[in-house]
């Protein structure tokens, strides 16, 4: 089975610019989540998508937005980039059955974003 | 809110020695707990998880963890460490669970160094 893949692997942007990060979910997974991992910190939950709708959001401003496509791939968009947005952005996918069930999250290797 | 604390930022052990990484959780009911490992430049790999039942859970790569409600702990152990175990280890608790998924609150991580 194909794992979670993210692109690009590295990206350098200037403060104020906009960025789009992409994620392909693991085959058979229908839920995708995004996490931000600052240097030396644990990952922080940004938001989750299920059936193309946002299904939960962490403590991130609206300039962080996302999309999930019918094939369950996903994008993370960040507008008006700030220096503190420099981080590793991780995508994770899982399969939700529609009944409460904890299925493990499968993470990609991340996109390293540097804002200068 | 549910959270986890990893008291040790760095731990150094000799190859072949035993290992214990500490994790304390804050949650009133029975939490859903996870341990993930992250090698440099990589995403997160699930080592093991605890949902309910037997309080000693076995994971991959020879790791195990024990859930202790009385101590609000979920410590990770390995009887004999290999040089390839050097990595960052994260404890996490599931939050915001629903029929369509959940988010993870991660600790800040423990960096493991293995010496010859």
Contacts between the chains, C-beta under 8 A, distances in Angstrom:
chain1	res1	chain2	res2	distance
A	4	B	43	7.4
A	31	B	100	6.5
A	31	B	101	4.4
A	33	B	101	7.1
A	33	B	103	6.7
A	35	B	104	7.8
A	40	B	108	7.8
A	41	B	108	5.9
A	41	B	109	7.5
A	42	B	90	5.4
A	42	B	92	7.7
A	42	B	106	3.3
A	42	B	107	5.4
A	42	B	108	5.0
A	42	B	109	5.2
A	43	B	44	7.2
A	43	B	90	7.4
A	43	B	104	7.5
A	43	B	106	5.1
A	44	B	106	7.4
A	45	B	95	8.0
A	45	B	103	4.2
A	45	B	104	6.5
A	45	B	105	7.3
A	48	B	101	5.4
A	48	B	103	6.3
A	50	B	100	4.0
A	50	B	101	5.7
A	51	B	100	7.4
A	55	B	98	7.2
A	55	B	100	5.2
A	55	B	101	6.0
A	56	B	96	5.2
A	56	B	98	7.4
A	56	B	101	7.1
A	56	B	102	7.9
A	56	B	103	5.7
A	58	B	103	6.7
A	90	B	43	5.9
A	90	B	44	6.8
A	92	B	44	7.7
A	94	B	101	6.3
A	96	B	99	6.8
A	96	B	100	4.6
A	96	B	101	4.9
A	97	B	99	7.9
A	98	B	99	5.4
A	98	B	100	7.1
A	99	B	99	5.8
A	100	B	97	6.3
A	100	B	98	6.9
A	100	B	99	5.4
A	102	B	32	5.3
A	102	B	49	7.5
A	102	B	51	6.0
A	102	B	94	6.0
A	102	B	97	7.0
A	102	B	102	6.4
A	104	B	34	7.8
A	104	B	46	5.1
A	104	B	49	6.6
A	105	B	44	8.0
A	105	B	46	7.4
A	105	B	104	6.7
A	106	B	46	7.8
A	107	B	36	7.8
A	107	B	43	3.8
A	107	B	44	4.2
A	107	B	45	7.4
A	108	B	43	5.2
A	109	B	41	7.2
A	109	B	42	5.5
A	109	B	43	4.4
A	110	B	42	8.0
A	110	B	43	5.5
